Amino acid sequence: MPLLVFRSLSRCLLVTALILVLHGPGLWSHPAIAADLAPTNNRNSQTLTPYLNRAIQRITEFQLDNGLKFIVMENNEAPVVSFYTYFDVGGVDEPVGKTGVAHFLEHMAFKGTERIGTKDFTQEQQLLDQLDQVFAQITTARAKGDKTGEQKLQEQFKQIQQQAQDLIKQNEFGQIIQMAGGVGLNAATSADATFYFYSLPSNKLELWMSLESERFLEPVFREFYQEQEVILEERRMRTENNPVGQMVEEFLDTAFTKHPYRRPVIGYDEDIRNLSRQDVTDFYEKYYIPGNMTIAVVGDVKVDQVKSLAQKYFGRFPQRPPTPQVTVVEPPQTQQKEINLTLPSQPWYFEGYHSPAFDDPDSAVFDVMTTILSSGRTSRLYQSLVEEKQLALMAQGFNGFPADKFPNLLMFYAQSAPGRSLDDLSEALHGEIERLKMEPVTPEELERAQNLLQTSALQSLNSNMGMAQLLVKYNVRTGDWRNLFARLEAIAAVTPEDIQRVAQETFRPENSTIGRILPESNRQ
């Protein structure tokens, strides 16, 4: 299980592995630099400072007149470059009743443009409009209970859909990138943001500028209804047919009463079914604007060339008014909450505590505290619950759930060992939490956690793409990408007193939500 560095984007991988619900050489690839950056028991942030300063000197930022921001880092070790396009919009920004639209738009962004992905866009556009019209009629007939009318409309819909399909050049966008030597073409949607990324040979910089700007300047949301079925199946697999997925959805809806973090990023089934192509278009036009975009370019490039091409291609985006921001504040929780689900599953235990956002001054303390409790086989939870007491098959925790732009949850989860009860497991977990509140952690534990976090941080930065991800995130979330490097210093500065103080403030019963998955054999 990977360490959660800086409460960074790597968290998405851990969450995905847990719940199945959410969806080239780097800067320090040179052996001498990598060796100098690897923390040891005697190494601290001052020792790392010269190398971090060297990294900072390679970074340039600039902003186009329309508000779109670029962060460029030169790394000429190999002729490759990674691109990371970050939209500061996610599930929290969705209108009520339109959950899943941000994730849906991520899918649509790979379908091409008026020139890419089609044999005849003029004819295709007419068919796409007809599909929307007939689909609306189907919805009306279904609401009226007119099964005969609905069946006829469905047949008409299929005929038009096939005609539109015949005009599509399947996956042409991805094929262009693959033929140009591109790798890692992908995207992801979180509650906070949506990001698109891939890498290319450095001599394909202008190709990337052309392709990436075109797909967000004039996207065509073709194959909308086919993709709707894909997303519904994804939801069935990850949530409805997955006991842990069901618990996570219930857990968030219980732990949060007001904030949109309570809603699933993939969306509710009914909302997904009722989304129209116009809904996705409206969301795109409102939120996919230059002021919400930050792009990182890391690799074998020259800043002047990136600036020139950025102005040529992304300068075409019209400036737009700022989008509304989420202002809902989750009220303080005043009593413990519980969810018990009886499902065909092994027993699972979940416990979450409300915790502050990513940019909180104590954010580094939460990282170190969570690492001491639950990162790896030397952590307290693993040693106590798994090794010594043999109450659990696994026990983990992480902060920043379901995302971290706003105040969120510090989550613990564990699967009970055969023949062991969830009550015993819960009691043991609380014993470790109370110990953290009552006793300062040892210097050895603190140093080990700090070293683990620093090492994991540097490993995340040991690729162009890893650096691109974190530069963008820190720039958007904290206002300055330099805070990425300041985070190493903050981690090194955490004290036992900091951890004890934050533990006492956070681990209060009235601040917690508990979830249990009980096997169906326990049904009364």
CORWO-V638737 format. One line per field, one symbol per residue. ss: DSSP state (H for helix, E for strand, L for the rest). phi: phi as a letter, one per 20 degrees, with the letter a starting at -180 (. if undefined). A space follows every 10 residues. Layout:
ss: ???
phi: ???
//
This chain:
ss: LLLLHHHLLL HHHHHHHHHL LLLLELLLLL HHHHHHHLLL LLLLHHHHHH HHHHHHHLEE EEELLLLLEE EEEELLLLLE EEEEEEELLL HHHLLLLLLL HHHHHHHHLL LLELLLLELL HHHHHHHHHH HHHHHHHHHH HHHHLLHHHH HHHHHHHHHH HHHHHHLELL LHHHHHHHHL LLEEEEEEEL LLLEEEEEEE EHHHHHHHHH HHHHHHHLEL LLLHHHHHHH HHHHHHHHHH LLHHHHHHHH HHHHHLLLLH HHLLLLLLHH HHHHLLHHHH HHHHHHHLLH HHEEEEEEEL LLHHHHHHHH HHHHHHLLLL LLLLLLLLLL LLLLLLEEEE EEELLLLEEE EEEEELLLLL LLHHHHHHHH HHHHLLLLLH HHHHHHHHLL LEEEEEEEEE ELLLLLLEEE EEEEEELLLL LHHHHHHHHH HHHHHHHHLL LLHHHHHHHH HHHHHHHHHH LLEHHHHHHH HHHHHHHHLL LLHHHHHHHH HHHLLHHHHH HHHHHHLLHH HEEEEEEEEH HHLL
phi: .ffeelleff ggffffffdl dfe.gdgdff gfffffeffc gdecffffgg fffffffedc cbcfgeofdc cdcebefbfc bdccdddebb ffefffncfn fffffgfffd eocfddnbeb fgffffffff gfffffffff fffemeffff ffffffffff ffffffeeeg lfgffffffe nfcmfabbcc febcccbacb gffdgfffgf fffffdebfc eelffffgff fffffgfecf dcgfffffff fffefddcff gfefffnegf fgfefdffff fffgfededg fedccdccqe cdgfffffff ffeefffffc fgefdfdfdf fgedbfdccc debfbffccc bccfbffgef gegfffffff fffbdnfeff fffefeefel ecfbbcbadn debcfdgbce ddbbdffgmd efffffffff fffffffecf ffgfffffff ffffffffff eebgfffggf gffffffdnb fffgefffff ffefdgffff fffffeedgf edcdccddff fefe
//
